[in-house]
Amino acid sequence: MTRPPVPAFAARPVVSVAVIVGLVLTALSGRYGYHRDELYFMAAGRHLAWGYIDQPPLTPLLARLSTTVFGDTVMGLRVLSTISCVITVIVVALIAREFGSDRRGQLLAAVCAAVSGFVVGVGHLVSTATYDLLAWMLIGLFAVKLLRTGDGRWWLALGLTAGIALENKYLVVLPIAALLISLLAVGPRDVLRSWWLPAGIAVAGLVALPNVIWQFQHDWPQLTVAGGISEDDGTENRIMFIPLQLLQLSPFLVPIWIAGFRRLWRMPWARSVALAYPLLCVVVLAVGGKSYYALPLLLVLVAAGCEPALGWIDRHRTAAFVGFVLTALTSALFTLPVLPASAVDFVIPVNKEQGEQIGWPTLTTAVAAAWERIPPEQRSTATIFAGNYGEAGALLRYGPSHGLPPAYSGHMSFADWGIPPDTNTGPVLLVEMERTPSFEDHFRDCSQVGTIDNIVSNDEDGTVIVQCAGTAEPWSTLWPKLRRYY
């Protein structure tokens, strides 16, 4: 089968758009504060391992690297995330190029990625989704190159990228599986009849092997975490899946990715790429996964739709310009820290992650005030126990400046990073999002001594601080009962 050539890469305009995105993210990266997940990644980065209860090792490793090289600050932590977002914008344009887009089409693809709420939202924060998005887009690029050229050696690039992505999050198996099924269904099947395919699989397996071994040695805890998340959030995820597919990139981009789907469906060599997206959506809906799991393939469709969209844009330049400006403004409003912290309640109903970056110093100050009320002679045997990894991470980050001892938690991998000694028989300060009698039954004589009052209505607003006289049994006996996987 003859595959079409590609136009030259529009390096200067595409890179210019990506650099602008990087500058905007850098300028805003220090506003608000750490996200709860970032506090957890920083803590995990202090305990480098080949795996954790709820994730592979790559994101904690990159968090450690970023703070070591660029500074132990919010801005320093997010430098590599910003760079990842910049590269993602460029890769989207490269995918458009593979589909035959010329200079203008590639520039349009870069702009679409740059104004997408999902792209800049995950680029602003350090999260597994940040690096997952880049990995998925690279996989998309290499897959399209494979299909366009028929050169089986691209399976090696696919395998290497997939292996690295598996060291970040296991979700990468979903788009690859969707693509393989699509290839079997609609072709071109000739790319599957290549010895480079098993070679690529071997490379992926070799790179991912250390984390797989770690999970095996620890009885596959990540499966337990995934099952609990699906059970808790599955129904809501299914209900919101379609609306969020339309909203999370941008409603303005919907006509472009629809045009991309139609265009690819008419291209025999690329038809499997079009089919992979609805297949992936079916799988995500079936397992109750989050809507953003399918968004990277939607960006591939956006890249494919840019060339046909140019005709409409040429005929409606004013409307297109207004649309892109409004998209950029709304994306920034709902995903970036552009509002005063006191006004974030306005966007939390649409994007709760904005609120999760506010209030951690306040929480630590409240815990420190409660700690100061414990008689000095009892503090050497007292314990601070946080109910979730965000609280524990905040106390680890901000607690030393208040003279607080290390906090413990049974949530996720914090349960493996330290157990209070049995000699800690004194008072226990519990940090709970809400009072839970079944949880407090593990302790003696508990009473509320504080409440967190944040300036925004985030998850920690109203969190309570409870002081107990001690534990109902030794910490070593109690600890397995306090472990939480979700």
C-alpha positions as CSV (number, residue, x, y, z in Angstrom):
1,M,0.0,0.0,0.0
2,T,1.4,3.4,-1.0
3,R,1.5,5.9,1.9
4,P,1.4,9.6,1.4
5,P,4.4,11.9,2.2
6,V,4.2,14.6,4.8
7,P,4.7,18.4,4.5
8,A,7.7,20.1,6.2
9,F,7.4,20.7,9.9
10,A,6.3,24.3,10.7
11,A,8.9,24.5,13.5
12,R,9.0,28.2,14.1
13,P,5.2,29.0,14.5
14,V,4.5,25.7,16.4
15,V,7.4,26.1,18.8
16,S,6.4,29.7,19.3
17,V,2.9,28.7,20.4
18,A,4.4,26.0,22.7
19,V,6.8,28.5,24.3
20,I,4.0,30.9,25.0
21,V,2.1,28.1,26.8
22,G,5.3,27.5,28.8
23,L,5.7,31.1,29.7
24,V,2.1,31.4,30.9
25,L,2.3,28.2,33.0
26,T,5.6,29.4,34.5
27,A,4.2,32.8,35.4
28,L,1.2,31.2,37.1
29,S,2.9,28.2,38.7
30,G,3.6,29.9,42.0
31,R,0.1,31.1,42.7
32,Y,-2.1,29.3,45.2
33,G,0.0,26.4,46.5
34,Y,0.6,22.7,46.3
35,H,-2.2,20.3,45.2
36,R,-2.8,17.4,47.6
37,D,-1.5,15.0,45.0
38,E,1.7,17.1,44.6
39,L,2.3,16.9,48.4
40,Y,1.9,13.1,48.1
41,F,4.3,12.9,45.2
42,M,6.9,14.9,47.1
43,A,6.6,12.6,50.0
44,A,6.9,9.6,47.7
45,G,10.0,11.1,46.2
46,R,11.6,10.9,49.6
47,H,11.0,7.2,49.5
48,L,12.1,6.3,46.0
49,A,11.1,2.7,45.1
50,W,10.1,0.7,42.0
51,G,6.5,1.1,43.0
52,Y,3.9,2.4,45.5
53,I,0.6,1.2,46.7
54,D,-1.3,3.2,44.2
55,Q,1.1,4.0,41.4
56,P,4.3,3.2,39.5
57,P,7.5,5.2,40.3
58,L,7.9,7.7,37.5
59,T,5.9,10.7,38.8
60,P,7.4,10.7,42.3
61,L,10.9,10.3,40.7
62,L,10.3,13.4,38.5
63,A,8.9,15.3,41.4
64,R,12.1,14.6,43.3
65,L,14.2,15.5,40.3
66,S,12.4,18.8,39.7
67,T,12.6,20.0,43.3
68,T,16.3,19.0,43.5
69,V,17.3,20.8,40.3
70,F,14.9,23.8,40.3
71,G,14.2,24.3,44.0
72,D,12.0,22.9,46.7
73,T,9.2,25.3,46.0
74,V,5.8,25.2,44.2
75,M,7.4,26.7,41.1
76,G,10.4,24.4,41.3
77,L,8.2,21.3,41.6
78,R,6.2,22.2,38.4
79,V,9.1,23.0,36.0
80,L,9.2,19.5,34.5
81,S,5.4,19.5,34.3
82,T,5.5,22.7,32.3
83,I,8.1,21.3,30.0
84,S,6.0,18.2,29.5
85,C,3.1,20.4,28.5
86,V,5.2,22.4,26.0
87,I,6.3,19.2,24.3
88,T,2.8,17.9,24.2
89,V,1.7,21.0,22.2
90,I,4.5,20.3,19.7
91,V,3.6,16.6,19.4
92,V,0.0,17.5,18.6
93,A,1.2,19.6,15.7
94,L,3.5,16.8,14.6
95,I,0.5,14.4,14.5
96,A,-1.4,16.9,12.4
97,R,1.6,16.9,10.0
98,E,1.5,13.1,9.8
99,F,-2.1,13.5,8.5
100,G,-1.0,15.8,5.8
101,S,-1.5,19.2,7.4
102,D,0.7,22.0,6.0
103,R,2.1,24.9,7.9
104,R,-1.3,26.5,8.7
105,G,-2.8,23.2,9.8
106,Q,0.1,22.4,12.1
107,L,-0.1,25.8,13.6
108,L,-3.9,25.4,14.1
109,A,-3.3,22.0,15.8
110,A,-0.7,23.6,18.2
111,V,-3.2,26.5,19.0
112,C,-6.0,24.0,19.6
113,A,-3.8,22.1,22.1
114,A,-2.6,25.4,23.7
115,V,-6.2,26.6,24.4
116,S,-7.5,23.2,25.5
117,G,-8.5,23.2,29.2
118,F,-7.4,19.7,29.7
119,V,-3.9,20.3,28.3
120,V,-3.1,23.4,30.2
121,G,-4.9,22.1,33.3
122,V,-2.7,19.0,33.6
123,G,0.3,21.0,32.5
124,H,-0.1,23.4,35.4
125,L,0.0,20.6,38.0
126,V,2.3,17.7,38.7
127,S,0.2,14.6,38.3
128,T,0.4,11.2,36.7
129,A,-2.0,12.6,34.1
130,T,0.6,15.2,33.1
131,Y,3.1,12.7,32.0
132,D,0.5,10.2,30.8
133,L,-0.8,12.8,28.3
134,L,2.6,13.3,26.8
135,A,3.2,9.6,26.6
136,W,-0.2,9.0,25.0
137,M,0.5,11.7,22.4
138,L,3.9,10.3,21.6
139,I,2.3,6.8,21.2
140,G,-0.3,8.4,18.9
141,L,2.5,10.0,16.9
142,F,4.5,6.8,16.5
143,A,1.3,4.8,15.8
144,V,0.4,7.2,13.0
145,K,3.9,7.1,11.6
146,L,3.8,3.3,11.6
147,L,0.5,3.3,9.7
148,R,1.5,6.0,7.3
149,T,4.9,4.5,6.4
150,G,4.3,0.8,7.0
151,D,7.8,0.8,8.6
152,G,7.6,-1.8,11.3
153,R,10.6,-0.3,13.2
154,W,8.2,2.2,14.7
155,W,7.0,-0.6,16.9
156,L,10.2,-0.2,18.8
157,A,9.5,3.5,19.5
158,L,6.0,2.5,20.5
159,G,7.2,-0.2,22.8
160,L,9.8,2.0,24.5
161,T,7.3,4.8,25.0
162,A,4.7,2.4,26.3
163,G,7.2,0.8,28.7
164,I,8.1,4.2,30.1
165,A,4.4,5.1,30.4
166,L,3.8,1.9,32.3
167,E,6.3,3.1,34.9
168,N,3.9,6.1,35.3
169,K,0.5,4.7,35.1
170,Y,-1.0,1.4,33.8
171,L,-3.7,3.2,31.8
172,V,-1.5,3.3,28.7
173,V,-2.6,-0.3,28.0
174,L,-6.1,1.0,27.1
175,P,-5.3,3.1,24.0
176,I,-2.8,0.5,22.8
177,A,-5.4,-2.2,23.2
178,A,-8.0,-0.1,21.4
179,L,-5.6,0.6,18.5
180,L,-4.7,-3.1,18.1
181,I,-8.4,-4.1,18.1
182,S,-9.1,-1.4,15.6
183,L,-6.3,-2.6,13.4
184,L,-7.7,-6.2,13.5
185,A,-11.1,-4.8,12.7
186,V,-10.5,-2.3,9.9
187,G,-6.8,-2.6,9.0
188,P,-4.3,-2.0,7.7
189,R,-3.3,-5.4,9.1
190,D,0.0,-5.6,7.3
191,V,1.7,-3.7,10.1
192,L,0.8,-6.5,12.4
193,R,2.6,-9.0,10.3
194,S,6.1,-7.8,11.3
195,W,8.7,-9.2,13.6
196,W,9.1,-5.6,14.9
197,L,5.8,-6.0,16.8
198,P,7.0,-8.7,19.2
199,A,10.3,-6.8,19.5
200,G,8.3,-3.7,20.6
201,I,6.3,-5.7,23.1
202,A,9.5,-7.1,24.5
203,V,11.0,-3.6,24.9
204,A,7.9,-2.4,26.7
205,G,7.9,-5.4,29.0
206,L,11.5,-5.0,29.8
207,V,11.2,-1.3,30.7
208,A,8.0,-2.0,32.8
209,L,9.4,-5.1,34.5
210,P,10.8,-3.5,37.6
211,N,7.4,-2.1,38.7
212,V,5.6,-5.3,37.7
213,I,8.0,-7.3,40.0
214,W,7.4,-4.8,42.8
215,Q,3.6,-5.1,42.4
216,F,3.9,-8.9,42.4
217,Q,6.1,-8.9,45.5
218,H,3.5,-6.7,47.3
219,D,0.4,-8.7,46.2
220,W,-0.7,-6.3,43.5
221,P,-2.0,-3.5,45.8
222,Q,-2.6,-1.2,42.8
223,L,-5.4,-3.5,41.7
224,T,-7.0,-3.1,45.1
225,V,-6.8,0.7,44.8
226,A,-8.2,0.7,41.3
227,G,-11.1,-1.6,42.4
228,G,-12.0,0.7,45.3
229,I,-11.9,3.8,43.1
230,S,-14.1,2.2,40.5
231,E,-16.6,1.1,43.2
232,D,-16.7,4.6,44.8
233,D,-16.8,6.7,41.7
234,G,-17.9,4.4,38.8
235,T,-21.5,5.5,38.6
236,E,-20.7,9.2,38.7
237,N,-17.9,8.7,36.1
238,R,-20.3,7.0,33.7
239,I,-23.0,9.7,34.1
240,M,-20.6,12.5,33.5
241,F,-18.5,10.8,30.8
242,I,-20.1,12.3,27.6
243,P,-20.6,15.8,29.0
244,L,-17.0,15.9,30.1
245,Q,-15.8,14.6,26.8
246,L,-17.4,17.7,25.3
247,L,-16.3,20.1,27.9
248,Q,-12.8,19.1,29.1
249,L,-11.0,19.9,25.9
250,S,-13.3,22.7,25.0
251,P,-16.8,22.8,23.4
252,F,-15.3,25.0,20.6
253,L,-13.1,22.1,19.6
254,V,-15.9,19.7,19.2
255,P,-16.5,20.4,15.5
256,I,-12.8,20.1,14.8
257,W,-12.5,16.6,16.4
258,I,-15.7,15.5,14.7
259,A,-14.2,16.6,11.4
260,G,-11.1,14.7,12.3
261,F,-13.0,11.5,12.9
262,R,-14.8,11.8,9.6
263,R,-11.6,12.6,7.8
264,L,-9.7,9.6,9.2
265,W,-12.6,7.3,8.6
266,R,-12.3,8.1,4.9
267,M,-8.5,7.4,4.9
268,P,-8.0,3.6,4.7
269,W,-4.6,3.7,6.3
270,A,-5.8,5.8,9.2
271,R,-9.3,4.4,9.8
272,S,-8.1,2.3,12.7
273,V,-7.1,5.5,14.5
274,A,-10.6,6.9,14.2
275,L,-12.2,3.6,15.5
276,A,-9.8,3.5,18.4
277,Y,-11.4,6.5,20.1
278,P,-15.0,5.1,20.4
279,L,-13.6,1.7,21.4
280,L,-11.6,3.3,24.1
281,C,-14.7,5.2,25.3
282,V,-16.7,1.9,25.5
283,V,-13.9,0.4,27.7
284,V,-13.7,3.4,30.0
285,L,-17.5,3.4,30.4
286,A,-17.5,-0.3,31.2
287,V,-14.9,-0.1,33.9
288,G,-16.3,3.2,35.3
289,G,-13.1,5.1,34.6
290,K,-12.6,8.8,34.6
291,S,-13.6,10.7,31.5
292,Y,-10.1,12.1,31.0
293,Y,-8.8,8.6,30.3
294,A,-10.1,8.9,26.7
295,L,-9.1,12.6,26.1
296,P,-5.6,12.0,24.6
297,L,-7.1,10.1,21.7
298,L,-9.6,12.9,21.3
299,L,-6.6,15.2,20.8
300,V,-5.4,13.0,18.0
301,L,-8.8,13.5,16.3
302,V,-8.4,17.3,16.8
303,A,-5.0,17.1,15.1
304,A,-6.6,15.2,12.2
305,G,-9.5,17.7,11.9
306,C,-7.3,20.9,11.7
307,E,-6.7,20.7,7.9
308,P,-10.5,20.5,7.0
309,A,-11.3,23.1,9.6
310,L,-9.1,25.6,7.8
311,G,-11.6,26.1,5.1
312,W,-14.3,27.1,7.6
313,I,-11.9,29.4,9.5
314,D,-11.0,31.1,6.2
315,R,-14.6,31.9,5.6
316,H,-15.4,32.9,9.2
317,R,-12.2,34.5,10.4
318,T,-13.8,36.8,13.0
319,A,-16.0,34.1,14.5
320,A,-13.0,31.7,14.6
321,F,-10.8,34.4,16.3
322,V,-13.5,35.1,18.9
323,G,-14.0,31.4,19.5
324,F,-10.3,30.8,20.1
325,V,-10.0,33.8,22.4
326,L,-13.0,32.7,24.4
327,T,-11.7,29.2,24.6
328,A,-8.4,30.4,25.9
329,L,-10.0,32.6,28.5
330,T,-12.4,30.0,29.8
331,S,-9.7,27.4,29.9
332,A,-7.5,29.7,31.9
333,L,-10.3,30.7,34.2
334,F,-11.3,27.1,35.0
335,T,-8.0,25.3,35.0
336,L,-5.3,27.9,35.9
337,P,-4.8,30.0,39.1
338,V,-5.9,33.3,37.6
339,L,-8.6,34.2,40.1
340,P,-7.9,35.5,43.7
341,A,-7.8,32.5,46.0
342,S,-10.9,33.8,47.8
343,A,-12.9,33.6,44.5
344,V,-12.0,30.0,43.6
345,D,-15.5,28.8,44.8
346,F,-16.7,30.1,41.5
347,V,-14.8,27.4,39.5
348,I,-14.7,24.5,42.0
349,P,-18.1,23.1,40.8
350,V,-16.5,22.7,37.3
351,N,-12.9,21.9,38.4
352,K,-12.4,20.9,42.0
353,E,-8.6,20.6,41.5
354,Q,-8.4,24.4,41.7
355,G,-9.6,24.3,45.3
356,E,-7.2,21.4,46.2
357,Q,-4.3,23.9,45.9
358,I,-5.5,26.1,48.7
359,G,-5.5,25.8,52.5
360,W,-2.7,23.5,53.4
361,P,-0.7,26.0,55.4
362,T,-3.9,26.9,57.2
363,L,-4.5,23.2,58.1
364,T,-0.9,22.9,59.4
365,T,-1.3,26.0,61.5
366,A,-4.5,24.6,63.1
367,V,-2.8,21.3,63.8
368,A,0.1,23.2,65.4
369,A,-2.3,25.1,67.6
370,A,-3.8,21.9,68.8
371,W,-0.4,20.4,69.4
372,E,0.6,23.3,71.5
373,R,-2.4,22.6,73.8
374,I,-1.0,19.2,74.7
375,P,1.0,19.5,77.9
376,P,4.8,19.6,77.2
377,E,5.5,16.6,79.3
378,Q,3.1,14.5,77.2
379,R,4.4,15.5,73.8
380,S,7.3,13.0,73.7
381,T,4.8,10.1,73.6
382,A,2.1,11.9,71.6
383,T,1.3,11.2,67.9
384,I,-0.2,13.1,65.0
385,F,-2.3,10.9,62.7
386,A,-3.6,12.2,59.4
387,G,-6.6,10.7,57.7
388,N,-5.4,11.1,54.1
389,Y,-2.2,11.5,52.1
390,G,-3.0,15.2,51.4
391,E,-3.1,16.1,55.1
392,A,-0.1,13.9,55.8
393,G,1.8,15.5,53.0
394,A,0.9,19.0,54.1
395,L,2.1,18.3,57.7
396,L,5.3,16.8,56.3
397,R,5.9,19.9,54.1
398,Y,4.9,22.7,56.5
399,G,5.0,21.0,59.9
400,P,8.7,21.4,60.7
401,S,8.5,25.2,60.6
402,H,5.8,24.9,63.3
403,G,7.9,22.6,65.4
404,L,5.7,19.6,64.7
405,P,6.9,16.0,64.8
406,P,6.5,13.8,61.7
407,A,2.8,12.9,61.1
408,Y,1.7,9.4,60.4
409,S,-1.0,8.1,58.1
410,G,-2.5,4.8,57.0
411,H,-3.5,6.2,53.6
412,M,-1.9,4.7,50.5
413,S,1.9,4.4,50.7
414,F,2.1,6.5,53.8
415,A,1.2,3.4,55.6
416,D,4.5,1.9,54.6
417,W,6.7,4.9,55.3
418,G,6.4,4.8,59.1
419,I,4.5,3.3,62.0
420,P,4.3,5.1,65.4
421,P,6.4,3.2,68.0
422,D,4.5,1.3,70.6
423,T,6.1,3.6,73.2
424,N,3.9,6.4,71.8
425,T,1.2,5.8,74.5
426,G,0.3,9.4,75.0
427,P,-2.3,11.7,73.3
428,V,-3.2,11.3,69.6
429,L,-4.2,14.1,67.4
430,L,-6.5,12.9,64.6
431,V,-7.0,15.0,61.5
432,E,-10.3,13.8,59.9
433,M,-12.3,15.3,57.0
434,E,-15.3,14.4,59.1
435,R,-15.8,12.7,62.4
436,T,-16.1,8.9,62.0
437,P,-17.1,6.9,65.1
438,S,-16.0,3.6,63.6
439,F,-12.5,5.1,63.1
440,E,-12.4,6.8,66.4
441,D,-13.2,3.5,68.2
442,H,-9.6,2.6,67.7
443,F,-8.7,5.4,70.2
444,R,-9.6,6.4,73.7
445,D,-11.6,9.4,75.0
446,C,-11.8,11.4,71.8
447,S,-13.0,15.0,71.7
448,Q,-12.9,17.6,69.0
449,V,-10.4,20.4,69.6
450,G,-10.4,22.2,66.3
451,T,-11.9,22.8,62.9
452,I,-10.3,23.9,59.6
453,D,-11.9,27.0,58.1
454,N,-10.6,27.5,54.6
455,I,-11.4,30.5,52.4
456,V,-12.7,28.1,49.8
457,S,-15.2,25.2,49.9
458,N,-12.7,22.5,49.1
459,D,-12.5,18.9,50.4
460,E,-10.5,20.0,53.6
461,D,-12.9,22.9,54.5
462,G,-14.5,21.8,57.7
463,T,-11.9,19.1,58.5
464,V,-11.8,18.4,62.2
465,I,-8.9,18.0,64.6
466,V,-9.7,15.4,67.3
467,Q,-7.6,14.8,70.4
468,C,-7.7,11.3,72.0
469,A,-6.1,10.1,75.2
470,G,-4.3,7.3,73.4
471,T,-4.8,4.2,71.3
472,A,-7.1,1.3,72.2
473,E,-4.3,-1.1,71.5
474,P,-0.6,-0.9,70.7
475,W,0.2,0.9,67.4
476,S,1.9,-2.3,66.0
477,T,-1.4,-4.2,66.5
478,L,-3.6,-1.3,65.4
479,W,-1.7,-0.4,62.2
480,P,-3.1,-3.0,59.8
481,K,-6.6,-1.8,60.8
482,L,-5.8,1.8,59.9
483,R,-4.5,1.1,56.4
484,R,-6.6,2.6,53.6
485,Y,-6.3,1.9,49.9
486,Y,-8.6,4.6,48.7
